[in-house]
Amino acid sequence: MAAALETLFRRDGAVVVGALAALILLSWIALLGGAGTGMDPVAMSGWSMPFALPAALSSTWTPLYWLIAFFMWAVMMVAMMLPSSSPMVLLYARVIRQAERQGKASDASASVAAFASGYLTLWILFSAFAVALQFGLERLGALSVMMSSRSVLLSGMLLVAAGLYQLTPLKASCLKHCRGPAAFIAAHWRPGVTGAWRMGLSHGGYCLGCCAALMLLLFVGGVMNLVWISGLTLLVAIEKLAPFGAVTAKAIAVALIAGGAVLLVLAAT
């Protein structure tokens, strides 16, 4: 019986790993498909359309344009944030499966899905905010075709602001929760599928508090700049998963503040 349960656990764990890997892979494939700029923006064929409109067509913010832009931001947030949060989801899946086998929980599969959905809900809401910010910056003429800042002053301010936030107690507290999945689950445990969704929502809140400022730096390097996107994804993963992640967060702060200060000086001259 023990061997059978161990085999079942391994199979269930493989299913969760496979589902997370598939979702991350599909998200990155979508980003790779939308990173080009050679498409006709009027044709609206492919992912490039929302992010490759030239300034002359900036008035074409139709409801469909808003929807596609929002969907692309949401896919990008999944691609960037889910890899570093997968250990939390996997640990929760293991705990809830064990609880189910002990008769202390039911619907483990639904609970795992609810936990992941709750987490992604916060980043989907952030995507709506990002699209609104994109709209505002574009209306001001502050964004290029690749959705990067045209203003040295704006870029410097964003870098300095993100760097200073890296040094705040709020950032440190949120990063601590993200770096301690076992402690988070123990402190925020709630039974049932609804409880799992609320746990995922709480984890998403801490993750948002940890990484939202870094995500806004997409407007500095370019929303559709794959090198910039990959770099930010890697920084987030190191902060959350590496043994030296907390120290890395401080190093990132210094680099951002220094880079932003240089740009501010250039803007002032």
GUMAR-381883 format. One line per 2 residues: their letters; for each residue x, y, z of C-alpha. Coordinates in nm, 2 decimals. Example, Ala and Ser with C-alpha at 12.3 -4.5 7.8 and 13.67 -1.06 7.14 Angstrom:
BEGIN
as	1.23:-0.45:0.78; 1.37:-0.11:0.71 .
This chain:
BEGIN
ma	0.00:0.00:0.00; 0.28:0.24:0.09 .
aa	0.45:0.17:-0.24; 0.13:0.23:-0.43 .
le	0.07:0.56:-0.25; 0.43:0.67:-0.33 .
tl	0.38:0.58:-0.70; 0.05:0.78:-0.70 .
fr	0.21:1.08:-0.54; 0.49:1.08:-0.80 .
rd	0.24:1.05:-1.08; 0.03:1.34:-0.94 .
ga	0.34:1.55:-0.89; 0.45:1.48:-1.25 .
vv	0.10:1.60:-1.37; 0.14:1.93:-1.18 .
vg	0.49:1.98:-1.31; 0.38:1.90:-1.66 .
al	0.09:2.14:-1.64; 0.31:2.43:-1.51 .
aa	0.58:2.36:-1.77; 0.32:2.35:-2.05 .
li	0.16:2.68:-1.94; 0.50:2.85:-1.91 .
ll	0.62:2.71:-2.24; 0.30:2.82:-2.42 .
sw	0.33:3.17:-2.27; 0.69:3.21:-2.39 .
ia	0.60:3.08:-2.74; 0.33:3.34:-2.75 .
ll	0.58:3.61:-2.66; 0.83:3.49:-2.92 .
gg	0.56:3.50:-3.18; 0.47:3.86:-3.09 .
ag	0.82:4.01:-3.06; 0.86:4.10:-3.42 .
tg	0.79:4.44:-3.56; 0.76:4.37:-3.93 .
md	0.39:4.31:-3.93; 0.13:4.54:-4.07 .
pv	-0.04:4.69:-3.76; -0.36:4.75:-3.95 .
am	-0.39:4.39:-4.05; -0.42:4.29:-3.68 .
sg	-0.28:3.95:-3.76; -0.04:3.81:-3.49 .
ws	0.07:3.92:-3.15; 0.28:4.22:-3.26 .
mp	-0.03:4.44:-3.34; -0.09:4.59:-2.99 .
fa	0.27:4.67:-2.93; 0.40:4.77:-3.27 .
lp	0.16:5.05:-3.36; 0.34:5.36:-3.48 .
aa	0.26:5.69:-3.33; 0.05:5.79:-3.64 .
ls	-0.19:5.51:-3.54; -0.20:5.58:-3.17 .
st	-0.56:5.69:-3.20; -0.67:5.34:-3.29 .
wt	-0.74:5.23:-2.93; -1.06:5.05:-3.02 .
pl	-1.22:4.80:-2.77; -1.06:4.52:-2.97 .
yw	-0.72:4.69:-2.94; -0.76:4.72:-2.56 .
li	-0.86:4.35:-2.54; -0.56:4.23:-2.74 .
af	-0.32:4.45:-2.55; -0.46:4.33:-2.22 .
fm	-0.44:3.96:-2.33; -0.08:4.01:-2.44 .
wa	0.02:4.17:-2.11; -0.15:3.89:-1.92 .
vm	0.04:3.62:-2.12; 0.36:3.81:-2.06 .
mv	0.30:3.82:-1.68; 0.24:3.44:-1.68 .
am	0.56:3.38:-1.87; 0.76:3.60:-1.65 .
ml	0.62:3.53:-1.30; 0.50:3.17:-1.30 .
ps	0.85:3.01:-1.33; 0.97:3.16:-1.00 .
ss	0.64:3.08:-0.83; 0.63:2.71:-0.95 .
pm	0.81:2.58:-0.63; 0.54:2.74:-0.42 .
vl	0.27:2.57:-0.63; 0.45:2.24:-0.63 .
ly	0.49:2.24:-0.25; 0.12:2.33:-0.20 .
ar	0.03:2.04:-0.43; 0.24:1.80:-0.22 .
vi	0.09:1.92:0.10; -0.27:1.91:-0.02 .
rq	-0.22:1.56:-0.17; -0.09:1.44:0.16 .
ae	-0.38:1.60:0.34; -0.62:1.43:0.10 .
rq	-0.47:1.08:0.16; -0.50:1.14:0.54 .
gk	-0.87:1.23:0.50; -0.81:1.59:0.60 .
as	-0.88:1.74:0.26; -1.08:1.67:-0.05 .
da	-1.06:1.77:-0.42; -0.69:1.81:-0.42 .
sa	-0.67:1.86:-0.79; -0.93:2.14:-0.78 .
sv	-0.74:2.30:-0.49; -0.41:2.30:-0.67 .
aa	-0.58:2.46:-0.97; -0.76:2.71:-0.75 .
fa	-0.43:2.80:-0.57; -0.26:2.87:-0.91 .
sg	-0.56:3.06:-1.03; -0.57:3.28:-0.73 .
yl	-0.20:3.37:-0.77; -0.24:3.46:-1.14 .
tl	-0.55:3.67:-1.06; -0.34:3.94:-0.91 .
wi	-0.10:3.95:-1.21; -0.40:3.96:-1.45 .
lf	-0.53:4.27:-1.26; -0.18:4.41:-1.28 .
sa	-0.20:4.36:-1.66; -0.51:4.57:-1.67 .
fa	-0.32:4.85:-1.49; -0.02:4.81:-1.72 .
va	-0.24:4.85:-2.03; -0.40:5.17:-1.89 .
lq	-0.05:5.30:-1.82; 0.06:5.21:-2.17 .
fg	-0.24:5.40:-2.31; -0.16:5.71:-2.10 .
le	0.21:5.71:-2.19; 0.13:5.66:-2.56 .
rl	-0.11:5.94:-2.55; 0.16:6.16:-2.41 .
ga	0.40:6.05:-2.69; 0.63:5.90:-2.43 .
ls	0.66:5.55:-2.59; 0.83:5.42:-2.90 .
vm	0.70:5.16:-3.14; 0.84:4.89:-2.92 .
ms	0.67:5.04:-2.61; 0.99:5.17:-2.46 .
sr	1.03:5.52:-2.31; 1.13:5.79:-2.55 .
sv	1.21:6.02:-2.25; 1.55:5.99:-2.08 .
ll	1.40:6.17:-1.78; 1.11:5.92:-1.76 .
sg	1.35:5.62:-1.79; 1.58:5.76:-1.52 .
ml	1.29:5.83:-1.28; 1.15:5.48:-1.33 .
lv	1.49:5.32:-1.27; 1.56:5.53:-0.95 .
aa	1.20:5.46:-0.82; 1.23:5.09:-0.87 .
gl	1.58:5.09:-0.71; 1.46:5.28:-0.40 .
yq	1.16:5.05:-0.37; 1.40:4.75:-0.36 .
lt	1.54:4.89:-0.03; 1.20:4.94:0.14 .
pl	1.07:4.72:0.43; 0.77:4.63:0.22 .
ka	0.99:4.48:-0.06; 1.19:4.29:0.20 .
sc	0.87:4.16:0.37; 0.71:4.05:0.04 .
lk	1.04:3.89:-0.08; 1.07:3.70:0.25 .
hc	0.72:3.54:0.20; 0.81:3.45:-0.16 .
rg	1.14:3.29:-0.05; 0.97:3.08:0.22 .
pa	0.70:2.86:0.06; 0.68:2.63:0.36 .
af	0.64:2.91:0.61; 0.39:3.08:0.38 .
ia	0.17:2.77:0.35; 0.18:2.70:0.73 .
ah	0.09:3.06:0.81; -0.18:3.10:0.55 .
wr	-0.34:2.76:0.53; -0.71:2.75:0.45 .
pg	-0.91:2.44:0.38; -1.12:2.37:0.07 .
vt	-1.11:2.49:-0.28; -1.22:2.84:-0.19 .
ga	-0.95:2.85:0.08; -0.69:2.74:-0.18 .
wr	-0.79:3.03:-0.41; -0.76:3.27:-0.12 .
mg	-0.42:3.13:-0.04; -0.31:3.18:-0.40 .
ls	-0.45:3.53:-0.39; -0.24:3.61:-0.08 .
hg	0.07:3.47:-0.24; 0.00:3.67:-0.55 .
gy	-0.03:3.98:-0.33; 0.31:3.92:-0.18 .
cl	0.45:3.85:-0.52; 0.30:4.17:-0.66 .
gc	0.45:4.37:-0.37; 0.78:4.21:-0.44 .
ca	0.80:4.24:-0.82; 0.55:4.50:-0.96 .
al	0.81:4.78:-0.96; 1.05:4.56:-1.16 .
ml	0.77:4.48:-1.41; 0.72:4.85:-1.47 .
ll	1.08:4.87:-1.60; 0.94:4.70:-1.91 .
fv	0.85:5.05:-2.02; 1.22:5.14:-1.99 .
gg	1.38:4.86:-2.20; 1.08:4.79:-2.42 .
vm	0.76:4.58:-2.35; 0.84:4.36:-2.65 .
nl	1.22:4.35:-2.61; 1.28:3.98:-2.55 .
vw	1.63:4.04:-2.40; 1.48:4.28:-2.15 .
is	1.19:4.05:-2.07; 1.43:3.76:-2.02 .
gl	1.66:3.96:-1.80; 1.38:4.08:-1.57 .
tl	1.25:3.72:-1.55; 1.59:3.60:-1.45 .
lv	1.64:3.87:-1.19; 1.30:3.78:-1.03 .
ai	1.39:3.41:-1.03; 1.72:3.48:-0.86 .
ek	1.57:3.70:-0.60; 1.31:3.44:-0.51 .
la	1.49:3.11:-0.55; 1.87:3.16:-0.51 .
pf	2.03:3.12:-0.17; 2.17:3.47:-0.22 .
ga	1.85:3.62:-0.35; 1.80:3.87:-0.07 .
vt	2.15:4.01:-0.12; 2.08:4.02:-0.50 .
ak	1.78:4.24:-0.44; 2.00:4.49:-0.27 .
ai	2.26:4.47:-0.55; 1.98:4.52:-0.80 .
av	1.88:4.83:-0.61; 2.22:4.98:-0.63 .
al	2.25:4.91:-1.00; 1.91:5.06:-1.08 .
ia	1.97:5.37:-0.87; 2.31:5.42:-1.03 .
gg	2.17:5.37:-1.38; 1.88:5.60:-1.32 .
av	2.10:5.87:-1.17; 2.31:5.87:-1.49 .
ll	2.01:5.91:-1.70; 1.87:6.19:-1.49 .
vl	2.20:6.37:-1.52; 2.19:6.33:-1.89 .
aa	1.84:6.46:-1.90; 1.94:6.77:-1.70 .
t	2.23:6.86:-1.94 .
